[in-house]
Amino acid sequence: MLLLAADTSGKYGSLALARGDQRSFEALEVLPLTGGTFSAQLVPQIADLLFRHGFSRHNLDAFVVASGPGSFTGLRVGLAAIKGLAEVLHKPIAAVSLLEVLALAAGCDGAMVSALDAGRSEAYAGDYEVVDGKARLQRESLLKEEEFVALVRGKLAAVVTPDQLVLGWAQKHGFEVCAVEHPRGDAVARLGLEKLLAGETVSPADLEANYIRRSDAEIISSP
């Protein structure tokens, strides 16, 4: 199965071309993308990536996309591109949470709270139970420091994060913490392959971003 994976969630965006099946996974190339310019570079970069490896879009078997959390604009750009390609080519899509990718990045089983800096002194937090290398979601939420601390203490969980804000919170309160790199496109593709093989796919019409945080427009218009 030849996969194209895209993450346009923020300043750490990337594309990955990968292939795999039930027994193996290989990342052919991971291509960093510059945040803030996704709309201009995403489609040309996809075309160049396929060309460099001797493929066309018609060789792709499926798509994987990071559905969130992250930038409203960035996520919309990535999801729109993947929706369009999947619809034209009639190929399946696997939507992947970056928080689930992080929960698995620790490489161990147990209660995990994966977290990303959301700005505004808040964090996107994923409450996961990892068993045999599979992450079972309890909930994902937007938390301030005191709420984050309460979640980790209540779950007796390890914290997994690439971001200094969350590392500082965890260290200040004496939590077990696993500092990892920000997820790249190959990690998104690997988890997406597992979902595709398990039949966990979404149609282009049903693919939606998982922002977690409401937009400023929604907040202002709320009673």
Rosetta silent file (secondary structure, phi, psi, omega in degrees, C-alpha in Angstrom):
SEQUENCE: MLLLAADTSGKYGSLALARGDQRSFEALEVLPLTGGTFSAQLVPQIADLLFRHGFSRHNLDAFVVASGPGSFTGLRVGLAAIKGLAEVLHKPIAAVSLLEVLALAAGCDGAMVSALDAGRSEAYAGDYEVVDGKARLQRESLLKEEEFVALVRGKLAAVVTPDQLVLGWAQKHGFEVCAVEHPRGDAVARLGLEKLLAGETVSPADLEANYIRRSDAEIISSP
SCORE:     score description
SCORE:     0.000 S_00000001
   1 L     0.000  122.918  178.692    0.000    0.000    0.000 S_00000001
   2 E   -96.981  125.272 -172.867    1.475    3.341   -1.094 S_00000001
   3 E  -119.324  144.286  166.503    0.477    6.192    1.231 S_00000001
   4 E  -114.798  123.673 -179.644    0.676    9.951    1.169 S_00000001
   5 E  -115.540  140.662 -179.417    0.519   11.530    4.635 S_00000001
   6 E  -133.094  136.401  173.211    0.108   15.232    5.355 S_00000001
   7 E  -130.466  110.380  177.500    0.400   17.276    8.537 S_00000001
   8 L  -121.361   35.940 -172.948   -0.355   20.990    8.202 S_00000001
   9 L   -75.740  -16.991 -175.979   -1.343   21.525   11.828 S_00000001
  10 L  -179.877 -152.928 -175.618    1.205   24.244   12.565 S_00000001
  11 L   -70.590  -10.514 -178.938    4.791   25.391   12.175 S_00000001
  12 L  -104.435   31.179 -175.896    6.040   21.771   12.186 S_00000001
  13 L   -63.593  157.662  177.625    4.133   20.616    9.088 S_00000001
  14 E  -162.957  160.223  170.332    5.396   17.833    6.842 S_00000001
  15 E  -114.268  151.803  174.772    4.548   15.438    4.043 S_00000001
  16 E  -141.210  137.020  170.863    5.499   11.776    3.971 S_00000001
  17 E  -108.879  124.435 -173.735    5.470    9.190    1.232 S_00000001
  18 E  -144.735  164.176  173.963    5.394    5.694    2.694 S_00000001
  19 E  -143.377  154.372 -179.154    4.429    2.131    1.943 S_00000001
  20 E   179.483  176.962  177.054    3.548   -0.823    4.077 S_00000001
  21 L  -150.793 -158.842 -178.278    1.275   -3.703    4.925 S_00000001
  22 L   -65.286  -20.179 -173.330    0.421   -5.855    7.948 S_00000001
  23 L  -110.747  -18.018 -172.255    4.069   -6.859    8.396 S_00000001
  24 L  -147.473  159.619  175.377    6.165   -3.878    7.367 S_00000001
  25 E  -145.924  135.232  178.338    6.352   -0.105    7.100 S_00000001
  26 E  -138.840  125.191  173.299    8.817    2.032    5.134 S_00000001
  27 E   -88.993  115.402 -178.887    8.977    5.811    4.938 S_00000001
  28 E   -76.204  -37.368  176.500   10.294    6.646    1.468 S_00000001
  29 E  -164.811  143.153  172.093   10.726   10.351    2.242 S_00000001
  30 E  -117.754  126.172 -174.153    9.650   12.908    4.825 S_00000001
  31 E  -117.117  113.019  177.625    9.444   16.460    3.540 S_00000001
  32 E   -64.972  145.696  175.053    9.261   19.390    6.013 S_00000001
  33 L  -120.485  144.502 -178.662    6.766   22.140    5.239 S_00000001
  34 L   -88.659  121.335  179.132    7.037   25.729    6.405 S_00000001
  35 L   -59.313  144.098 -179.742    4.115   26.862    8.537 S_00000001
  36 L    92.572  -13.205  179.336    2.194   29.833    7.208 S_00000001
  37 L  -125.380   18.778 -176.020    2.802   28.970    3.541 S_00000001
  38 H   -57.926  -41.527 -174.990    0.949   25.657    3.295 S_00000001
  39 H   -62.577  -32.192 -178.584   -1.641   26.956    0.825 S_00000001
  40 H   -83.672  -32.269 -170.371    1.068   27.992   -1.655 S_00000001
  41 H  -106.813  -13.850 -169.257    3.414   25.024   -1.361 S_00000001
  42 H   -63.999  -54.941 -176.085    1.341   21.965   -0.461 S_00000001
  43 H   -65.232  -45.848  175.645    0.078   20.817   -3.876 S_00000001
  44 H   -59.995  -37.769  179.468    3.367   21.533   -5.746 S_00000001
  45 H   -67.022  -37.470  175.877    5.322   19.750   -3.015 S_00000001
  46 H   -61.318  -46.374  179.784    3.047   16.704   -3.282 S_00000001
  47 H   -61.171  -44.247  179.748    3.604   16.603   -7.044 S_00000001
  48 H   -65.466  -39.890  179.844    7.387   16.955   -6.649 S_00000001
  49 H   -61.438  -46.111  178.937    7.507   14.294   -3.931 S_00000001
  50 H   -64.788  -42.867 -178.258    5.708   11.751   -6.099 S_00000001
  51 H   -61.302  -42.050 -178.680    7.818   12.635   -9.150 S_00000001
  52 H   -60.316  -27.979 -177.978   11.111   12.162   -7.290 S_00000001
  53 L  -104.816   13.297  174.489   10.128    8.589   -6.471 S_00000001
  54 L    75.062   25.205 -179.792    8.778    7.733   -9.892 S_00000001
  55 L  -116.866  160.608  166.918    5.107    7.802   -8.960 S_00000001
  56 L  -117.006  173.080  179.786    2.049    9.708  -10.054 S_00000001
  57 H   -61.378  -24.278 -178.584   -1.035   10.423   -7.970 S_00000001
  58 H   -72.888  -15.193  177.001   -2.693    7.427   -9.621 S_00000001
  59 H   -81.588  -13.619 -177.517   -0.198    5.102   -7.893 S_00000001
  60 L   -71.457  137.109  178.453   -1.405    6.147   -4.440 S_00000001
  61 L   -97.291  -24.892 -177.032   -3.522    3.601   -2.577 S_00000001
  62 E  -166.209  167.358  179.103   -4.627    5.779    0.342 S_00000001
  63 E  -125.029  147.427  174.611   -4.182    9.067    2.179 S_00000001
  64 E  -127.164  137.385 -179.686   -3.393    9.874    5.800 S_00000001
  65 E  -139.346  138.131  172.411   -3.944   13.304    7.301 S_00000001
  66 E   -74.696  115.263 -174.489   -3.306   14.853   10.706 S_00000001
  67 E   -90.880   -2.503  177.538   -6.776   16.096   11.624 S_00000001
  68 E   143.671 -176.718   -7.048   -5.632   18.137   14.632 S_00000001
  69 L   -78.738  170.414  179.062   -5.250   19.733   16.972 S_00000001
  70 L   158.199 -155.099 -176.298   -3.530   22.834   15.684 S_00000001
  71 L   -64.383  133.277  177.790   -3.851   25.918   13.534 S_00000001
  72 H   -59.568  -49.558 -177.508   -7.319   26.588   12.145 S_00000001
  73 H   -67.079  -46.573 -178.565   -5.959   27.811    8.821 S_00000001
  74 H   -59.572  -47.131 -179.728   -3.245   25.185    8.520 S_00000001
  75 H   -62.385  -40.501  180.000   -5.566   22.272    9.225 S_00000001
  76 H   -62.420  -40.019  179.388   -8.146   23.535    6.751 S_00000001
  77 H   -62.411  -48.983 -178.312   -5.519   23.754    3.996 S_00000001
  78 H   -64.236  -45.274 -178.762   -4.250   20.212    4.576 S_00000001
  79 H   -66.217  -37.396  178.615   -7.666   18.631    4.897 S_00000001
  80 H   -63.192  -41.478 -179.974   -8.961   20.414    1.780 S_00000001
  81 H   -65.423  -45.542 -179.638   -6.033   19.108   -0.287 S_00000001
  82 H   -67.440  -40.239  175.587   -6.430   15.535    0.945 S_00000001
  83 H   -56.733  -47.762 -177.783  -10.212   15.658    0.508 S_00000001
  84 H   -62.130  -46.619 -179.625   -9.818   16.797   -3.082 S_00000001
  85 H   -64.237  -45.719 -178.020   -7.230   14.172   -4.002 S_00000001
  86 H   -64.243  -37.084 -179.292   -9.101   11.323   -2.300 S_00000001
  87 H   -69.419  -43.572 -179.783  -12.383   12.268   -3.932 S_00000001
  88 H   -66.257  -40.038 -175.165  -10.933   12.496   -7.433 S_00000001
  89 H   -91.025   -7.025 -178.939   -8.927    9.272   -7.078 S_00000001
  90 L    57.324   49.108 -179.385  -11.600    7.372   -5.078 S_00000001
  91 L  -116.032  152.096 -179.557   -9.084    6.408   -2.392 S_00000001
  92 L   -74.625  158.371  177.646   -9.637    5.949    1.385 S_00000001
  93 E  -124.139  137.443  168.549   -8.520    8.425    4.039 S_00000001
  94 E  -111.162  124.511  177.177   -7.283    7.749    7.573 S_00000001
  95 E   -96.570  132.186 -173.070   -7.556   10.734    9.941 S_00000001
  96 E  -124.609  133.080  172.648   -4.954   10.789   12.718 S_00000001
  97 E   -83.558  132.222  175.853   -4.802   12.823   15.926 S_00000001
  98 H   -63.354  -28.326  178.355   -1.360   14.223   16.692 S_00000001
  99 H   -69.171  -32.845  175.120   -2.094   13.576   20.359 S_00000001
 100 H   -70.096  -39.998  175.829   -2.518    9.870   19.629 S_00000001
 101 H   -58.088  -43.701  179.042    0.775    9.869   17.713 S_00000001
 102 H   -64.008  -43.406 -179.141    2.433   11.445   20.756 S_00000001
 103 H   -57.476  -35.440  179.795    0.866    8.954   23.183 S_00000001
 104 H   -81.070  -19.636 -176.420    2.449    6.127   21.191 S_00000001
 105 H   -67.467  -21.626  178.591    5.808    7.917   20.882 S_00000001
 106 L   -65.966  -25.718  176.346    6.674    7.119   24.502 S_00000001
 107 L    75.158   21.741  179.020    7.031    3.480   23.465 S_00000001
 108 L  -144.293  162.542 -179.677    5.492    1.994   26.593 S_00000001
 109 L   -88.936  161.544  176.014    2.106    0.886   27.912 S_00000001
 110 E   126.833 -173.116  177.896    0.033    2.549   30.591 S_00000001
 111 E   -75.439  127.348 -178.098   -1.854    5.758   31.240 S_00000001
 112 E  -129.058  135.110  167.300   -0.511    8.577   29.060 S_00000001
 113 E  -113.386  108.119  177.622   -1.368   12.245   28.864 S_00000001
 114 E   -93.260  143.911 -172.093    0.039   13.558   25.596 S_00000001
 115 E  -149.154  146.160  176.259    0.145   17.317   25.240 S_00000001
 116 E  -129.065  143.617  176.382    0.966   20.122   22.828 S_00000001
 117 E   -64.162  120.710 -179.237    1.427   23.823   23.515 S_00000001
 118 E  -100.271    3.126 -173.913   -1.811   25.492   22.358 S_00000001
 119 E    76.197  171.227  178.461   -0.673   29.062   23.063 S_00000001
 120 L    57.395   30.643 -178.919   -2.417   31.436   25.487 S_00000001
 121 L    57.318   38.045  177.085   -0.863   29.449   28.395 S_00000001
 122 E  -130.424  163.594  179.352   -2.990   26.425   27.475 S_00000001
 123 E  -134.352  141.600  166.113   -2.273   22.927   26.217 S_00000001
 124 E   -77.994  125.519 -175.772   -4.040   20.453   23.990 S_00000001
 125 E  -125.996  134.599  176.149   -4.137   17.302   26.111 S_00000001
 126 E  -114.194  123.782  177.901   -4.975   13.736   25.167 S_00000001
 127 E   -95.720  108.374 -174.785   -5.955   11.250   27.865 S_00000001
 128 E  -127.216  150.830  168.981   -4.973    7.824   26.502 S_00000001
 129 E  -114.341  117.202 -177.637   -4.556    4.280   27.767 S_00000001
 130 E  -101.334  123.516  179.935   -1.831    2.496   25.806 S_00000001
 131 E  -134.599  123.918  178.931   -1.980   -1.311   25.722 S_00000001
 132 L    52.220   41.504  176.654    0.200   -3.490   23.488 S_00000001
 133 L    74.963   11.769  176.771    1.169   -0.517   21.375 S_00000001
 134 E  -117.493  134.629 -177.088   -2.434    0.588   20.785 S_00000001
 135 E  -101.466  123.263  177.508   -3.769    3.858   22.196 S_00000001
 136 E  -104.099  119.748 -175.614   -7.345    3.946   23.483 S_00000001
 137 E   -75.189  131.916  169.312   -8.742    7.465   23.723 S_00000001
 138 E   -96.233  -52.522  174.622  -10.491    8.603   26.893 S_00000001
 139 E  -168.877  157.781  171.173  -10.815   12.270   25.913 S_00000001
 140 E  -123.292  139.477 -173.293   -8.995   15.175   24.307 S_00000001
 141 E  -154.611  167.817  176.271   -9.362   18.672   25.707 S_00000001
 142 E  -104.270  120.328 -170.117   -7.934   22.167   25.998 S_00000001
 143 E  -128.587  144.460  165.907   -6.514   22.726   29.487 S_00000001
 144 L   -84.624  172.093 -172.600   -4.917   25.398   31.593 S_00000001
 145 H   -56.468  -47.613 -176.050   -2.080   24.412   33.935 S_00000001
 146 H   -65.198  -33.494  177.828   -4.225   23.629   36.987 S_00000001
 147 H   -71.739  -38.618  176.829   -6.614   21.522   34.895 S_00000001
 148 H   -61.887  -46.121  179.368   -3.710   19.696   33.299 S_00000001
 149 H   -59.928  -42.876  179.595   -2.206   18.962   36.712 S_00000001
 150 H   -63.550  -39.722  179.106   -5.521   17.607   37.977 S_00000001
 151 H   -63.867  -49.232 -177.432   -5.860   15.303   34.963 S_00000001
 152 H   -63.773  -43.298  179.606   -2.348   13.857   35.265 S_00000001
 153 H   -64.991  -41.566 -177.988   -2.643   13.354   39.026 S_00000001
 154 H   -66.036  -30.874 -178.426   -6.076   11.786   38.735 S_00000001
 155 H   -93.985   -9.801 -171.808   -4.901    9.302   36.113 S_00000001
 156 L    51.197   46.509 -170.796   -1.454    8.651   37.656 S_00000001
 157 L   -98.395  158.687  167.776   -0.295    9.131   34.090 S_00000001
 158 E   -87.204  148.836  179.656    3.004    9.762   32.379 S_00000001
 159 E  -101.418  132.652  177.630    3.250   12.974   30.365 S_00000001
 160 E  -122.553  123.864 -176.597    4.415   12.863   26.734 S_00000001
 161 E  -160.040  152.717  170.511    5.219   16.142   24.994 S_00000001
 162 L  -102.286   -1.421 -166.988    7.652   17.897   22.636 S_00000001
 163 L  -108.299  140.612 -176.269    6.921   21.372   23.986 S_00000001
 164 H   -63.681  -36.028  179.574    8.690   23.420   26.659 S_00000001
 165 H   -56.273  -50.978 -176.892    5.475   24.792   28.149 S_00000001
 166 H   -71.639  -36.898  175.543    4.191   21.334   29.038 S_00000001
 167 H   -58.461  -42.250  178.538    7.634   20.084   30.071 S_00000001
 168 H   -62.776  -43.271  177.206    7.804   22.969   32.525 S_00000001
 169 H   -59.784  -48.572 -176.147    4.400   22.117   33.986 S_00000001
 170 H   -63.066  -44.210 -178.212    5.286   18.446   34.354 S_00000001
 171 H   -68.907  -36.850  179.679    8.675   19.078   35.940 S_00000001
 172 H   -61.776  -34.079 -176.547    7.314   21.697   38.326 S_00000001
 173 L  -102.510    9.781  173.416    4.792   19.207   39.702 S_00000001
 174 L    71.219   28.382 -179.479    7.129   16.212   39.741 S_00000001
 175 L   -82.831  151.532  169.742    5.357   14.175   37.059 S_00000001
 176 L   -67.016  127.489 -174.201    6.946   11.368   35.101 S_00000001
 177 E  -135.321  140.041  177.087    7.628   12.946   31.718 S_00000001
 178 E  -117.493  109.774  178.903    8.807   11.679   28.341 S_00000001
 179 E   -86.596  123.631 -177.270   10.214   14.436   26.117 S_00000001
 180 L  -126.978  168.462  173.280    9.893   13.512   22.432 S_00000001
 181 L   -73.999  155.097  174.312   10.336   15.200   19.068 S_00000001
 182 L   -62.151  137.716 -177.114    7.330   16.818   17.471 S_00000001
 183 L   -55.434  135.243  175.901    5.554   14.165   15.354 S_00000001
 184 L  -101.271  173.606 -178.376    6.746   13.998   11.744 S_00000001
 185 H   -61.235  -30.237  179.865    4.867   12.844    8.703 S_00000001
 186 H   -68.638  -35.985  176.918    6.303    9.321    8.886 S_00000001
 187 H   -68.001  -37.663  175.781    4.845    8.805   12.384 S_00000001
 188 H   -63.357  -43.371  179.903    1.504   10.103   11.112 S_00000001
 189 H   -64.668  -40.640 -179.126    1.728    7.723    8.140 S_00000001
 190 H   -61.996  -46.443  178.377    2.600    4.719   10.330 S_00000001
 191 H   -66.961  -37.480  177.458   -0.425    5.219   12.579 S_00000001
 192 H   -62.184  -38.430  177.445   -2.563    5.935    9.535 S_00000001
 193 H   -60.231  -43.393  178.060   -1.523    2.634    7.963 S_00000001
 194 H   -59.518  -41.091  179.873   -2.700    0.790   11.070 S_00000001
 195 H   -68.118  -40.707  178.156   -6.057    2.544   10.854 S_00000001
 196 H   -61.844  -44.462 -179.402   -6.399    1.813    7.152 S_00000001
 197 H   -66.941  -27.415  177.894   -5.661   -1.881    7.671 S_00000001
 198 L   -86.520   -0.383 -179.532   -8.226   -1.957   10.483 S_00000001
 199 L    79.711   15.016 -179.550  -10.841   -0.367    8.238 S_00000001
 200 L   -89.699   78.559 -176.750  -10.895    2.885   10.250 S_00000001
 201 L  -118.944  166.746  179.367  -11.371    5.227    7.317 S_00000001
 202 E  -135.511  143.833  178.687  -13.374    8.368    6.627 S_00000001
 203 L   -77.754  158.167  176.678  -14.933    9.612    3.399 S_00000001
 204 H   -55.828  -37.811 -178.414  -13.910   12.994    1.931 S_00000001
 205 H   -66.467  -30.138 -175.513  -17.369   14.353    2.749 S_00000001
 206 H   -97.794   -4.464 -178.959  -17.063   13.331    6.407 S_00000001
 207 L   -70.253  122.111 -178.892  -13.450   14.366    7.000 S_00000001
 208 L  -132.791  151.126  175.869  -13.372   17.141    9.591 S_00000001
 209 L   -75.981  145.413  176.050  -10.647   18.904   11.555 S_00000001
 210 L  -104.932   82.558 -174.485  -10.331   18.222   15.266 S_00000001
 211 L   -72.375  -31.884 -172.229   -9.555   21.740   16.443 S_00000001
 212 L    67.874  -57.790  176.087  -10.398   21.115   20.142 S_00000001
 213 L   -80.019  138.051  173.568  -10.257   24.879   20.732 S_00000001
 214 L   -73.372  151.743  177.556  -13.196   26.893   19.435 S_00000001
 215 L   -70.014  159.856  177.239  -12.421   29.698   17.022 S_00000001
 216 H   -59.507  -36.251  179.559  -12.448   33.302   18.235 S_00000001
 217 H   -62.587  -40.838  179.036  -15.548   33.893   16.096 S_00000001
 218 H   -66.701  -40.034 -178.896  -17.402   31.084   17.880 S_00000001
 219 H   -65.125  -45.363 -178.186  -16.346   32.376   21.289 S_00000001
 220 H   -64.845  -36.077 -176.393  -17.425   35.952   20.517 S_00000001
 221 H   -82.798   -9.654 -179.718  -20.800   34.834   19.118 S_00000001
 222 L   -73.548  145.880  176.986  -21.590   32.575   22.100 S_00000001
 223 L   -60.641    0.000    0.000  -24.058   33.942   24.702 S_00000001
